[in-house]
Amino acid sequence: MPASLNEQELLQFIINQTKLDPKQIQLVLKHEKTFMDKAEQKGSREIDIDDVIDYIVGRPDVKLSELAVDTILETEMSFLMKNGLAGYMD
């Protein structure tokens, strides 16, 4: 995540949009970051969101459905795009 990202603001945005458990949202974001960091270390340029979701849902401490995890990640992307911090590749 970009350094200029206000993580507390992001978390609050996701909570407000999804109404999901804040602790689970934080876990999803933590595991997403771990996945992305590992992919970056391997030199991966393109990441399939389904692979990220499968990785997160497979963590023993995550108690959310695939749909809930996908919703969190999509809401995060909406926040990042709204704030000019990310965009989709063509």
QUIPE-V885035 format. One record per backbone hydrogen bond with DSSP energy under -0.5 kcal/mol. NH is the residue of the N-H (numbers start at 0). CO is the residue of the C=O. E is the energy in kcal/mol with one decimal. If there is no record, write none. Layout:
nh:NH co:CO e:E
nh:NH co:CO e:E
This chain:
nh:4 co:1 e:-1.6
nh:6 co:4 e:-1.1
nh:9 co:5 e:-2.3
nh:10 co:6 e:-2.7
nh:11 co:7 e:-2.4
nh:12 co:8 e:-2.3
nh:13 co:9 e:-2.5
nh:14 co:10 e:-2.6
nh:15 co:11 e:-2.6
nh:16 co:12 e:-2.2
nh:17 co:13 e:-2.7
nh:18 co:14 e:-2.6
nh:24 co:20 e:-2.4
nh:25 co:21 e:-2.4
nh:26 co:22 e:-1.9
nh:27 co:23 e:-2.6
nh:28 co:24 e:-2.5
nh:29 co:25 e:-2.4
nh:30 co:26 e:-2.9
nh:31 co:27 e:-2.5
nh:32 co:28 e:-2.1
nh:33 co:29 e:-2.1
nh:34 co:30 e:-2.5
nh:35 co:31 e:-2.7
nh:36 co:32 e:-2.8
nh:37 co:33 e:-2.4
nh:38 co:34 e:-2.4
nh:39 co:35 e:-2.5
nh:40 co:36 e:-2.1
nh:41 co:37 e:-1.5
nh:42 co:39 e:-1.2
nh:43 co:38 e:-2.7
nh:50 co:47 e:-0.9
nh:51 co:47 e:-1.6
nh:52 co:48 e:-2.7
nh:53 co:49 e:-2.6
nh:54 co:50 e:-2.2
nh:55 co:51 e:-2.5
nh:56 co:52 e:-3.0
nh:57 co:53 e:-1.6
nh:58 co:55 e:-1.6
nh:61 co:58 e:-1.3
nh:62 co:60 e:-0.6
nh:68 co:64 e:-2.3
nh:69 co:65 e:-2.8
nh:70 co:66 e:-2.5
nh:71 co:67 e:-2.2
nh:72 co:68 e:-2.4
nh:73 co:69 e:-2.7
nh:74 co:70 e:-2.4
nh:75 co:71 e:-2.5
nh:76 co:72 e:-2.2
nh:77 co:73 e:-2.2
nh:78 co:74 e:-2.2
nh:79 co:75 e:-2.6
nh:80 co:76 e:-2.8
nh:81 co:77 e:-2.6
nh:82 co:78 e:-1.7
nh:83 co:80 e:-1.6
nh:84 co:79 e:-3.4
nh:85 co:79 e:-0.9
